[in-house]
């Protein structure tokens, strides 16, 4: 009988030993994969920025317990000659949401935008400089304990991070590469 109880206990360990991990994925590219040019920015003043400014689809699962809203950041740490470029700040994303369809972040919706490096409040698709090769675009989804709507629209990256201190419950990330 002792052996049977021991076997049953040991066989159930994997059920409890592996908690589900907060994850972020895209049907449009694999983690560290190359993104289609369509996801790049479209800026007539920058010849290297000739995409369609179409945001990729994103989906996530297994948020931390207590999540009340999400923040989604898109940045290029090597942009601006190594100083970094923030392409998008989206926040006040409802905790019941678990995805964005392709193009949805390009249009706006039931969430707030912060002010990105180019000075706009929207999705500004990746624009690697001509001849720079591939840049890595980091999509970071932060689960927070802040109620949806508690952050004002238009925050800069620095302001948003300051307001998230003590409220971030966890994060999931995904990297897409784009180059010319």
N, CA, C and O atoms as a DFTB+ gen file, in Angstrom:
720 C
 N C O
     1  1       0.824      -1.198       0.000
     2  2       0.000       0.000       0.000
     3  2       0.864       1.257       0.000
     4  3       0.554       2.230      -0.687
     5  1       1.976       1.232       0.790
     6  2       2.867       2.382       0.840
     7  2       3.462       2.670      -0.544
     8  3       3.597       3.825      -0.948
     9  1       3.816       1.591      -1.263
    10  2       4.389       1.756      -2.592
    11  2       3.371       2.396      -3.536
    12  3       3.731       3.260      -4.336
    13  1       2.125       1.988      -3.453
    14  2       1.076       2.538      -4.307
    15  2       0.875       4.031      -4.028
    16  3       0.736       4.820      -4.962
    17  1       0.860       4.413      -2.779
    18  2       0.700       5.827      -2.406
    19  2       1.897       6.636      -2.890
    20  3       1.736       7.743      -3.403
    21  1       3.103       6.081      -2.727
    22  2       4.307       6.769      -3.184
    23  2       4.280       6.956      -4.700
    24  3       4.590       8.040      -5.193
    25  1       3.918       5.927      -5.434
    26  2       3.838       6.013      -6.894
    27  2       2.802       7.051      -7.309
    28  3       3.058       7.854      -8.206
    29  1       1.655       7.044      -6.678
    30  2       0.614       8.023      -7.005
    31  2       1.071       9.447      -6.712
    32  3       0.811      10.351      -7.506
    33  1       1.734       9.658      -5.607
    34  2       2.233      10.991      -5.256
    35  2       3.292      11.457      -6.251
    36  3       3.249      12.598      -6.713
    37  1       4.230      10.594      -6.579
    38  2       5.290      10.961      -7.506
    39  2       4.755      11.203      -8.915
    40  3       5.256      12.080      -9.619
    41  1       3.760      10.450      -9.332
    42  2       3.221      10.627     -10.678
    43  2       2.433      11.925     -10.815
    44  3       2.242      12.413     -11.929
    45  1       1.979      12.485      -9.713
    46  2       1.220      13.742      -9.791
    47  2       2.116      14.970      -9.689
    48  3       1.633      16.086      -9.879
    49  1       3.404      14.803      -9.397
    50  2       4.308      15.947      -9.267
    51  2       4.341      16.836     -10.500
    52  3       4.275      18.055     -10.341
    53  1       4.438      16.310     -11.724
    54  2       4.489      17.205     -12.880
    55  2       3.266      18.114     -12.990
    56  3       3.361      19.206     -13.551
    57  1       2.136      17.688     -12.471
    58  2       0.944      18.529     -12.527
    59  2       1.106      19.787     -11.699
    60  3       0.531      20.825     -12.026
    61  1       1.877      19.706     -10.639
    62  2       2.040      20.837      -9.739
    63  2       3.381      21.540      -9.899
    64  3       3.529      22.688      -9.481
    65  1       4.354      20.872     -10.493
    66  2       5.700      21.421     -10.571
    67  2       5.853      22.479     -11.662
    68  3       6.745      23.322     -11.576
    69  1       4.999      22.451     -12.687
    70  2       5.130      23.374     -13.806
    71  2       3.956      24.339     -13.848
    72  3       2.883      24.002     -14.349
    73  1       4.162      25.520     -13.329
    74  2       3.126      26.542     -13.429
    75  2       3.138      27.073     -14.863
    76  3       4.186      27.111     -15.507
    77  1       1.995      27.473     -15.348
    78  2       1.924      28.023     -16.693
    79  2       2.661      29.354     -16.745
    80  3       2.544      30.173     -15.834
    81  1       3.405      29.561     -17.797
    82  2       4.210      30.762     -17.957
    83  2       3.454      31.806     -18.773
    84  3       2.857      31.493     -19.803
    85  1       3.489      33.034     -18.303
    86  2       2.920      34.166     -19.026
    87  2       3.647      34.245     -20.360
    88  3       4.876      34.322     -20.381
    89  1       2.927      34.228     -21.466
    90  2       3.573      34.185     -22.775
    91  2       2.913      35.142     -23.761
    92  3       1.722      35.439     -23.662
    93  1       3.706      35.615     -24.708
    94  2       3.265      36.509     -25.774
    95  2       3.732      35.901     -27.092
    96  3       4.899      35.535     -27.236
    97  1       2.813      35.795     -28.055
    98  2       3.131      35.184     -29.352
    99  2       2.473      35.973     -30.472
   100  3       1.621      36.831     -30.237
   101  1       2.887      35.664     -31.700
   102  2       2.277      36.249     -32.879
   103  2       2.112      35.170     -33.941
   104  3       2.994      34.333     -34.132
   105  1       0.987      35.198     -34.622
   106  2       0.787      34.286     -35.745
   107  2       1.545      34.796     -36.972
   108  3       1.682      34.072     -37.958
   109  1       2.036      36.031     -36.918
   110  2       2.689      36.660     -38.061
   111  2       4.200      36.459     -38.118
   112  3       4.799      36.625     -39.180
   113  1       4.823      36.107     -37.002
   114  2       6.262      35.839     -36.985
   115  2       6.603      35.077     -35.712
   116  3       5.931      35.218     -34.690
   117  1       7.647      34.275     -35.786
   118  2       8.131      33.526     -34.627
   119  2       9.006      34.430     -33.768
   120  3       9.513      35.445     -34.248
   121  1       9.183      34.071     -32.519
   122  2      10.070      34.842     -31.654
   123  2      11.460      34.886     -32.277
   124  3      12.017      33.848     -32.633
   125  1      12.014      36.075     -32.409
   126  2      13.293      36.355     -33.051
   127  2      13.259      36.099     -34.558
   128  3      14.302      36.013     -35.205
   129  1      12.046      35.977     -35.109
   130  2      11.891      35.776     -36.548
   131  2      11.827      37.099     -37.298
   132  3      11.699      38.170     -36.706
   133  1      11.920      36.991     -38.596
   134  2      11.862      38.170     -39.462
   135  2      10.401      38.525     -39.725
   136  3       9.589      37.670     -40.077
   137  1      10.091      39.794     -39.548
   138  2       8.738      40.289     -39.810
   139  2       8.623      40.709     -41.275
   140  3       9.614      41.072     -41.908
   141  1       7.410      40.656     -41.799
   142  2       7.156      41.125     -43.156
   143  2       7.319      42.634     -43.219
   144  3       7.072      43.339     -42.241
   145  1       7.735      43.116     -44.371
   146  2       7.927      44.553     -44.585
   147  2       6.651      45.340     -44.278
   148  3       6.734      46.491     -43.848
   149  1       5.488      44.752     -44.486
   150  2       4.208      45.432     -44.235
   151  2       4.099      45.936     -42.801
   152  3       3.416      46.928     -42.548
   153  1       4.771      45.259     -41.847
   154  2       4.707      45.674     -40.441
   155  2       5.606      46.875     -40.147
   156  3       5.545      47.449     -39.060
   157  1       6.433      47.250     -41.109
   158  2       7.302      48.403     -40.953
   159  2       6.524      49.702     -41.065
   160  3       5.414      49.747     -41.597
   161  1       7.138      50.756     -40.548
   162  2       6.514      52.074     -40.599
   163  2       6.429      52.614     -42.010
   164  3       7.066      52.100     -42.929
   165  1       5.637      53.652     -42.165
   166  2       5.471      54.309     -43.450
   167  2       5.644      55.805     -43.224
   168  3       4.736      56.486     -42.748
   169  1       6.824      56.301     -43.573
   170  2       7.147      57.712     -43.365
   171  2       7.748      58.242     -44.661
   172  3       8.859      57.868     -45.038
   173  1       7.016      59.104     -45.332
   174  2       7.453      59.626     -46.639
   175  2       8.795      60.357     -46.559
   176  3       9.512      60.437     -47.557
   177  1       9.142      60.890     -45.388
   178  2      10.402      61.620     -45.242
   179  2      11.592      60.695     -44.988
   180  3      12.730      61.158     -44.916
   181  1      11.336      59.388     -44.852
   182  2      12.392      58.420     -44.567
   183  2      12.273      57.275     -45.563
   184  3      11.387      56.431     -45.428
   185  1      13.158      57.233     -46.566
   186  2      13.086      56.219     -47.618
   187  2      13.195      54.796     -47.077
   188  3      12.679      53.864     -47.695
   189  1      13.855      54.615     -45.937
   190  2      13.997      53.289     -45.339
   191  2      12.718      52.872     -44.602
   192  3      12.610      51.745     -44.119
   193  1      11.777      53.771     -44.525
   194  2      10.543      53.538     -43.770
   195  2       9.375      53.426     -44.746
   196  3       8.510      54.300     -44.803
   197  1       9.366      52.333     -45.515
   198  2       8.402      52.200     -46.604
   199  2       7.472      51.005     -46.449
   200  3       7.048      50.409     -47.439
   201  1       7.155      50.655     -45.200
   202  2       6.217      49.567     -44.961
   203  2       4.780      50.072     -45.056
   204  3       4.515      51.123     -45.638
   205  1       3.876      49.320     -44.486
   206  2       2.458      49.687     -44.512
   207  2       1.957      50.156     -43.148
   208  3       0.778      50.475     -42.992
   209  1       2.849      50.196     -42.168
   210  2       2.492      50.577     -40.800
   211  2       1.347      49.704     -40.264
   212  3       0.458      50.178     -39.556
   213  1       1.397      48.442     -40.617
   214  2       0.398      47.457     -40.204
   215  2       0.919      46.747     -38.956
   216  3       1.995      46.150     -38.991
   217  1       0.182      46.805     -37.875
   218  2       0.625      46.130     -36.645
   219  2       0.394      44.620     -36.776
   220  3      -0.613      44.191     -37.339
   221  1       1.323      43.822     -36.256
   222  2       1.144      42.371     -36.318
   223  2       0.102      41.899     -35.307
   224  3      -0.233      42.605     -34.356
   225  1      -0.392      40.703     -35.535
   226  2      -1.296      40.091     -34.557
   227  2      -0.467      39.667     -33.346
   228  3       0.686      39.258     -33.481
   229  1      -1.064      39.770     -32.179
   230  2      -0.416      39.353     -30.934
   231  2      -1.445      38.630     -30.087
   232  3      -2.617      39.007     -30.069
   233  1      -1.017      37.606     -29.395
   234  2      -1.903      36.934     -28.444
   235  2      -1.088      36.489     -27.238
   236  3       0.108      36.218     -27.339
   237  1      -1.765      36.420     -26.092
   238  2      -1.060      36.068     -24.868
   239  2      -1.911      35.149     -24.013
   240  3      -3.127      35.050     -24.176
   241  1      -1.224      34.478     -23.091
   242  2      -1.890      33.509     -22.216
   243  2      -1.201      33.469     -20.861
   244  3      -0.048      33.875     -20.719
   245  1      -1.922      32.978     -19.882
   246  2      -1.421      32.736     -18.529
   247  2      -0.908      33.979     -17.814
   248  3       0.216      33.981     -17.310
   249  1      -1.717      35.041     -17.762
   250  2      -1.276      36.232     -17.037
   251  2      -1.161      35.953     -15.542
   252  3      -1.779      35.018     -15.033
   253  1      -0.375      36.758     -14.846
   254  2      -0.259      36.568     -13.398
   255  2      -1.606      36.798     -12.694
   256  3      -2.445      37.566     -13.164
   257  1      -1.784      36.129     -11.586
   258  2      -2.984      36.305     -10.760
   259  2      -3.043      37.759     -10.314
   260  3      -2.026      38.335      -9.927
   261  1      -4.222      38.347     -10.366
   262  2      -4.412      39.727      -9.928
   263  2      -4.290      40.749     -11.043
   264  3      -4.399      41.949     -10.790
   265  1      -4.064      40.298     -12.277
   266  2      -3.941      41.234     -13.396
   267  2      -5.251      41.989     -13.598
   268  3      -6.322      41.392     -13.710
   269  1      -5.140      43.326     -13.642
   270  2      -6.312      44.173     -13.884
   271  2      -6.222      44.925     -15.209
   272  3      -7.241      45.362     -15.745
   273  1      -5.012      45.077     -15.736
   274  2      -4.825      45.714     -17.043
   275  2      -3.444      45.358     -17.575
   276  3      -2.588      44.832     -16.864
   277  1      -3.263      45.668     -18.862
   278  2      -1.982      45.404     -19.515
   279  2      -1.407      46.681     -20.107
   280  3      -2.120      47.644     -20.389
   281  1      -0.094      46.651     -20.283
   282  2       0.663      47.688     -20.983
   283  2       1.451      46.960     -22.067
   284  3       2.060      45.924     -21.802
   285  1       1.444      47.496     -23.283
   286  2       2.212      46.900     -24.373
   287  2       3.208      47.932     -24.898
   288  3       2.830      49.028     -25.313
   289  1       4.466      47.565     -24.872
   290  2       5.549      48.441     -25.329
   291  2       6.191      47.837     -26.568
   292  3       6.398      46.626     -26.642
   293  1       6.505      48.681     -27.534
   294  2       7.250      48.250     -28.717
   295  2       8.448      49.173     -28.847
   296  3       8.290      50.386     -28.987
   297  1       9.647      48.604     -28.799
   298  2      10.852      49.428     -28.868
   299  2      11.953      48.752     -29.666
   300  3      11.957      47.537     -29.866
   301  1      12.878      49.572     -30.111
   302  2      14.076      49.134     -30.809
   303  2      15.259      49.633     -29.984
   304  3      15.610      50.809     -30.083
   305  1      15.883      48.782     -29.177
   306  2      16.965      49.246     -28.308
   307  2      18.191      49.758     -29.067
   308  3      18.971      50.534     -28.516
   309  1      18.372      49.338     -30.321
   310  2      19.536      49.783     -31.099
   311  2      19.217      50.992     -31.976
   312  3      20.107      51.551     -32.619
   313  1      17.941      51.395     -32.001
   314  2      17.543      52.542     -32.827
   315  2      18.179      53.826     -32.339
   316  3      18.731      53.882     -31.240
   317  1      18.097      54.861     -33.167
   318  2      18.674      56.178     -32.857
   319  2      20.148      56.049     -32.466
   320  3      20.620      56.656     -31.504
   321  1      20.852      55.232     -33.254
   322  2      22.299      55.037     -33.053
   323  2      22.632      54.514     -31.658
   324  3      23.632      54.904     -31.057
   325  1      21.772      53.620     -31.153
   326  2      22.015      52.988     -29.860
   327  2      21.308      53.634     -28.691
   328  3      21.361      53.110     -27.579
   329  1      20.648      54.758     -28.910
   330  2      19.934      55.419     -27.812
   331  2      18.544      54.830     -27.601
   332  3      17.920      55.073     -26.568
   333  1      18.059      54.064     -28.564
   334  2      16.773      53.412     -28.457
   335  2      15.637      54.254     -29.017
   336  3      15.653      55.482     -28.944
   337  1      14.653      53.565     -29.576
   338  2      13.458      54.200     -30.121
   339  2      12.237      53.469     -29.573
   340  3      12.147      52.243     -29.645
   341  1      11.307      54.236     -29.028
   342  2      10.026      53.682     -28.600
   343  2       9.060      53.865     -29.761
   344  3       8.768      54.990     -30.167
   345  1       8.567      52.753     -30.291
   346  2       7.659      52.792     -31.439
   347  2       6.195      52.861     -31.025
   348  3       5.366      53.396     -31.760
   349  1       5.873      52.324     -29.853
   350  2       4.484      52.353     -29.410
   351  2       4.404      52.116     -27.914
   352  3       5.142      51.306     -27.353
   353  1       3.491      52.840     -27.281
   354  2       3.110      52.616     -25.886
   355  2       1.591      52.481     -25.895
   356  3       0.887      53.450     -26.177
   357  1       1.089      51.315     -25.596
   358  2      -0.361      51.103     -25.512
   359  2      -0.647      50.602     -24.099
   360  3       0.023      49.691     -23.612
   361  1      -1.641      51.196     -23.442
   362  2      -1.934      50.806     -22.058
   363  2      -3.406      51.024     -21.752
   364  3      -4.180      51.421     -22.622
   365  1      -3.782      50.762     -20.515
   366  2      -5.198      50.701     -20.145
   367  2      -5.899      49.628     -20.975
   368  3      -7.056      49.777     -21.368
   369  1      -5.165      48.545     -21.230
   370  2      -5.698      47.410     -21.985
   371  2      -6.419      46.507     -20.983
   372  3      -5.834      46.087     -19.985
   373  1      -7.668      46.217     -21.249
   374  2      -8.510      45.465     -20.323
   375  2      -7.945      44.072     -20.036
   376  3      -7.435      43.401     -20.933
   377  1      -8.043      43.658     -18.799
   378  2      -7.516      42.352     -18.365
   379  2      -8.244      41.182     -19.010
   380  3      -7.714      40.071     -19.030
   381  1      -9.446      41.402     -19.538
   382  2     -10.176      40.305     -20.185
   383  2      -9.694      40.070     -21.614
   384  3     -10.020      39.048     -22.218
   385  1      -8.938      40.989     -22.144
   386  2      -8.414      40.851     -23.505
   387  2      -7.233      39.890     -23.495
   388  3      -6.469      39.835     -22.531
   389  1      -7.092      39.124     -24.594
   390  2      -5.931      38.237     -24.704
   391  2      -5.321      38.237     -26.106
   392  3      -4.530      37.359     -26.452
   393  1      -5.708      39.250     -26.917
   394  2      -5.122      39.308     -28.257
   395  2      -5.428      40.649     -28.921
   396  3      -6.334      41.384     -28.528
   397  1      -4.629      40.925     -29.945
   398  2      -4.871      42.012     -30.888
   399  2      -4.815      41.378     -32.269
   400  3      -3.880      40.640     -32.580
   401  1      -5.797      41.658     -33.084
   402  2      -5.796      41.173     -34.456
   403  2      -4.788      41.982     -35.273
   404  3      -4.423      43.092     -34.889
   405  1      -4.346      41.429     -36.388
   406  2      -3.439      42.139     -37.279
   407  2      -4.084      43.481     -37.673
   408  3      -5.243      43.514     -38.089
   409  1      -3.344      44.565     -37.543
   410  2      -3.819      45.896     -37.906
   411  2      -4.575      46.622     -36.807
   412  3      -4.794      47.829     -36.917
   413  1      -4.980      45.934     -35.756
   414  2      -5.791      46.547     -34.705
   415  2      -5.031      47.631     -33.940
   416  3      -5.605      48.672     -33.621
   417  1      -3.775      47.407     -33.646
   418  2      -2.987      48.416     -32.927
   419  2      -2.674      49.626     -33.810
   420  3      -2.363      50.702     -33.298
   421  1      -2.753      49.459     -35.116
   422  2      -2.538      50.574     -36.034
   423  2      -3.709      51.554     -36.006
   424  3      -3.542      52.731     -36.326
   425  1      -4.883      51.075     -35.626
   426  2      -6.103      51.874     -35.676
   427  2      -6.480      52.516     -34.348
   428  3      -7.226      53.495     -34.322
   429  1      -5.972      51.973     -33.246
   430  2      -6.417      52.441     -31.927
   431  2      -7.654      51.658     -31.524
   432  3      -8.136      50.809     -32.273
   433  1      -8.160      51.948     -30.341
   434  2      -9.318      51.207     -29.876
   435  2      -9.632      51.512     -28.437
   436  3      -9.518      52.653     -27.989
   437  1     -10.027      50.487     -27.715
   438  2     -10.461      50.645     -26.327
   439  2      -9.286      50.597     -25.342
   440  3      -9.341      49.915     -24.319
   441  1      -8.240      51.327     -25.673
   442  2      -7.045      51.431     -24.836
   443  2      -6.448      52.812     -25.083
   444  3      -6.924      53.546     -25.949
   445  1      -5.421      53.170     -24.338
   446  2      -4.774      54.477     -24.481
   447  2      -3.403      54.322     -25.121
   448  3      -2.734      53.302     -24.956
   449  1      -2.999      55.354     -25.853
   450  2      -1.649      55.418     -26.390
   451  2      -0.831      56.410     -25.581
   452  3      -1.345      57.418     -25.096
   453  1       0.449      56.103     -25.448
   454  2       1.400      57.062     -24.924
   455  2       2.086      57.723     -26.102
   456  3       1.781      57.418     -27.255
   457  1       3.000      58.617     -25.822
   458  2       3.723      59.341     -26.867
   459  2       5.021      58.605     -27.186
   460  3       5.874      58.425     -26.317
   461  1       5.161      58.183     -28.435
   462  2       6.349      57.448     -28.855
   463  2       7.491      58.403     -29.192
   464  3       7.321      59.621     -29.136
   465  1       8.647      57.854     -29.540
   466  2       9.816      58.670     -29.839
   467  2       9.571      59.664     -30.981
   468  3      10.020      60.806     -30.886
   469  1       8.873      59.269     -32.061
   470  2       8.600      60.257     -33.110
   471  2       7.622      61.361     -32.681
   472  3       7.404      62.320     -33.422
   473  1       7.036      61.225     -31.486
   474  2       6.146      62.267     -30.977
   475  2       4.680      62.069     -31.291
   476  3       3.875      62.979     -31.099
   477  1       4.321      60.877     -31.776
   478  2       2.916      60.601     -32.083
   479  2       2.326      59.668     -31.034
   480  3       3.052      59.057     -30.250
   481  1       1.029      59.571     -31.032
   482  2       0.342      58.658     -30.113
   483  2      -0.373      57.602     -30.949
   484  3      -1.589      57.644     -31.135
   485  1       0.421      56.653     -31.449
   486  2      -0.115      55.555     -32.236
   487  2       0.962      54.493     -32.421
   488  3       2.045      54.577     -31.841
   489  1       0.647      53.502     -33.232
   490  2       1.629      52.490     -33.628
   491  2       2.503      53.112     -34.709
   492  3       1.995      53.532     -35.749
   493  1       3.799      53.175     -34.478
   494  2       4.753      53.668     -35.464
   495  2       5.634      52.471     -35.794
   496  3       6.555      52.141     -35.047
   497  1       5.345      51.828     -36.914
   498  2       6.029      50.592     -37.278
   499  2       7.534      50.718     -37.381
   500  3       8.058      51.816     -37.568
   501  1       8.232      49.600     -37.261
   502  2       9.691      49.569     -37.331
   503  2      10.234      50.222     -38.593
   504  3       9.696      50.032     -39.684
   505  1      11.296      50.985     -38.436
   506  2      11.967      51.679     -39.551
   507  2      13.472      51.610     -39.374
   508  3      14.083      52.600     -38.971
   509  1      14.087      50.474     -39.664
   510  2      15.543      50.416     -39.516
   511  2      16.216      51.317     -40.542
   512  3      15.752      51.406     -41.679
   513  1      17.296      51.983     -40.165
   514  2      17.995      52.860     -41.108
   515  2      18.517      52.080     -42.317
   516  3      18.883      50.911     -42.194
   517  1      18.550      52.719     -43.466
   518  2      19.061      52.090     -44.692
   519  2      20.470      51.557     -44.451
   520  3      21.330      52.267     -43.930
   521  1      20.697      50.310     -44.832
   522  2      22.011      49.701     -44.714
   523  2      22.404      49.246     -43.321
   524  3      23.528      48.788     -43.116
   525  1      21.490      49.366     -42.355
   526  2      21.826      49.012     -40.965
   527  2      21.654      47.520     -40.665
   528  3      21.985      47.062     -39.572
   529  1      21.143      46.777     -41.625
   530  2      20.883      45.363     -41.368
   531  2      19.644      45.209     -40.503
   532  3      18.796      46.099     -40.445
   533  1      19.553      44.082     -39.841
   534  2      18.369      43.800     -39.025
   535  2      18.428      44.496     -37.672
   536  3      19.464      44.512     -37.007
   537  1      17.313      45.062     -37.284
   538  2      17.134      45.580     -35.929
   539  2      16.167      44.650     -35.221
   540  3      15.345      43.993     -35.860
   541  1      16.265      44.595     -33.913
   542  2      15.411      43.748     -33.082
   543  2      14.335      44.618     -32.435
   544  3      14.643      45.558     -31.702
   545  1      13.088      44.299     -32.709
   546  2      11.958      45.071     -32.191
   547  2      11.313      44.269     -31.071
   548  3      10.784      43.179     -31.287
   549  1      11.369      44.829     -29.876
   550  2      10.900      44.140     -28.676
   551  2       9.456      44.511     -28.365
   552  3       9.138      45.679     -28.138
   553  1       8.599      43.516     -28.356
   554  2       7.221      43.665     -27.923
   555  2       7.195      43.153     -26.488
   556  3       7.484      41.981     -26.248
   557  1       6.858      44.000     -25.547
   558  2       6.826      43.605     -24.137
   559  2       5.430      43.890     -23.594
   560  3       4.953      45.024     -23.634
   561  1       4.794      42.858     -23.094
   562  2       3.466      42.977     -22.497
   563  2       3.635      42.886     -20.981
   564  3       4.166      41.903     -20.465
   565  1       3.181      43.913     -20.279
   566  2       3.302      43.966     -18.824
   567  2       1.909      43.819     -18.216
   568  3       0.990      44.559     -18.569
   569  1       1.761      42.876     -17.313
   570  2       0.520      42.715     -16.555
   571  2       0.612      43.613     -15.328
   572  3       1.630      43.616     -14.636
   573  1      -0.444      44.376     -15.053
   574  2      -0.413      45.300     -13.917
   575  2      -1.599      45.064     -12.983
   576  3      -2.572      44.397     -13.336
   577  1      -1.486      45.630     -11.787
   578  2      -2.608      45.596     -10.844
   579  2      -3.408      46.900     -10.895
   580  3      -4.225      47.171     -10.015
   581  1      -3.165      47.708     -11.940
   582  2      -3.877      48.980     -12.110
   583  2      -5.188      48.754     -12.854
   584  3      -5.226      48.010     -13.834
   585  1      -6.248      49.384     -12.399
   586  2      -7.531      49.279     -13.079
   587  2      -7.439      49.917     -14.457
   588  3      -6.732      50.907     -14.643
   589  1      -8.151      49.350     -15.416
   590  2      -8.203      49.933     -16.756
   591  2      -8.688      51.375     -16.639
   592  3      -9.649      51.664     -15.925
   593  1      -8.013      52.267     -17.345
   594  2      -8.407      53.669     -17.342
   595  2      -7.725      54.510     -16.277
   596  3      -7.957      55.717     -16.205
   597  1      -6.891      53.900     -15.454
   598  2      -6.261      54.663     -14.365
   599  2      -5.035      55.465     -14.813
   600  3      -4.539      56.304     -14.061
   601  1      -4.546      55.213     -16.026
   602  2      -3.388      55.956     -16.545
   603  2      -3.845      56.937     -17.619
   604  3      -4.611      56.565     -18.508
   605  1      -3.381      58.196     -17.549
   606  2      -3.789      59.181     -18.557
   607  2      -3.125      58.916     -19.916
   608  3      -1.992      58.437     -19.970
   609  1      -3.816      59.222     -20.989
   610  2      -3.263      59.077     -22.338
   611  2      -2.101      60.050     -22.521
   612  3      -2.029      61.085     -21.859
   613  1      -1.195      59.698     -23.433
   614  2      -0.122      60.606     -23.812
   615  2       1.149      60.530     -23.011
   616  3       2.056      61.333     -23.231
   617  1       1.253      59.585     -22.078
   618  2       2.469      59.477     -21.268
   619  2       3.676      59.137     -22.138
   620  3       3.552      58.399     -23.115
   621  1       4.836      59.672     -21.787
   622  2       6.086      59.279     -22.441
   623  2       6.517      57.932     -21.853
   624  3       5.952      57.468     -20.862
   625  1       7.509      57.321     -22.467
   626  2       8.032      56.052     -21.954
   627  2       8.489      56.209     -20.503
   628  3       8.153      55.386     -19.652
   629  1       9.246      57.253     -20.227
   630  2       9.757      57.498     -18.871
   631  2       8.621      57.699     -17.874
   632  3       8.661      57.153     -16.771
   633  1       7.617      58.472     -18.250
   634  2       6.480      58.721     -17.364
   635  2       5.691      57.432     -17.102
   636  3       5.271      57.167     -15.975
   637  1       5.497      56.640     -18.155
   638  2       4.746      55.394     -18.012
   639  2       5.475      54.428     -17.082
   640  3       4.859      53.847     -16.189
   641  1       6.764      54.252     -17.281
   642  2       7.544      53.348     -16.433
   643  2       7.488      53.810     -14.975
   644  3       7.372      52.981     -14.072
   645  1       7.567      55.100     -14.739
   646  2       7.495      55.629     -13.369
   647  2       6.144      55.285     -12.730
   648  3       6.092      54.936     -11.551
   649  1       5.064      55.379     -13.491
   650  2       3.731      55.082     -12.952
   651  2       3.520      53.582     -12.736
   652  3       2.671      53.182     -11.940
   653  1       4.285      52.760     -13.438
   654  2       4.155      51.304     -13.301
   655  2       4.945      50.745     -12.122
   656  3       4.703      49.615     -11.697
   657  1       5.871      51.512     -11.597
   658  2       6.685      51.028     -10.468
   659  2       5.760      50.609      -9.323
   660  3       4.894      51.371      -8.895
   661  1       5.960      49.399      -8.846
   662  2       5.151      48.860      -7.773
   663  2       3.822      48.280      -8.232
   664  3       3.061      47.758      -7.417
   665  1       3.532      48.365      -9.537
   666  2       2.252      47.867     -10.058
   667  2       2.416      46.775     -11.110
   668  3       1.424      46.177     -11.526
   669  1       3.632      46.503     -11.547
   670  2       3.875      45.458     -12.541
   671  2       3.862      44.097     -11.850
   672  3       4.557      43.884     -10.857
   673  1       3.060      43.181     -12.391
   674  2       2.946      41.835     -11.823
   675  2       3.805      40.815     -12.569
   676  3       4.135      39.760     -12.028
   677  1       4.159      41.130     -13.791
   678  2       4.952      40.217     -14.616
   679  2       4.937      40.685     -16.045
   680  3       4.169      41.574     -16.411
   681  1       5.793      40.083     -16.861
   682  2       5.843      40.467     -18.267
   683  2       6.116      39.263     -19.161
   684  3       6.633      38.233     -18.729
   685  1       5.750      39.440     -20.413
   686  2       6.024      38.456     -21.459
   687  2       6.553      39.247     -22.643
   688  3       6.139      40.385     -22.865
   689  1       7.465      38.655     -23.407
   690  2       8.039      39.413     -24.521
   691  2       8.182      38.563     -25.776
   692  3       8.143      37.333     -25.749
   693  1       8.348      39.274     -26.855
   694  2       8.482      38.675     -28.182
   695  2       9.364      39.609     -28.993
   696  3       9.203      40.828     -28.923
   697  1      10.291      39.054     -29.759
   698  2      11.182      39.860     -30.581
   699  2      10.923      39.559     -32.048
   700  3      10.873      38.402     -32.464
   701  1      10.758      40.635     -32.830
   702  2      10.643      40.524     -34.278
   703  2      11.788      41.293     -34.899
   704  3      12.168      42.354     -34.404
   705  1      12.342      40.769     -35.978
   706  2      13.441      41.451     -36.647
   707  2      12.966      42.012     -37.984
   708  3      12.154      41.410     -38.686
   709  1      13.500      43.180     -38.308
   710  2      13.202      43.798     -39.596
   711  2      14.460      44.510     -40.049
   712  3      15.135      45.148     -39.242
   713  1      14.780      44.411     -41.305
   714  2      15.985      45.035     -41.823
   715  2      15.857      45.341     -43.288
   716  3      14.837      45.065     -43.921
   717  1      16.911      45.917     -43.813
   718  2      16.919      46.263     -45.240
   719  2      18.291      45.990     -45.821
   720  3      18.514      46.213     -47.011
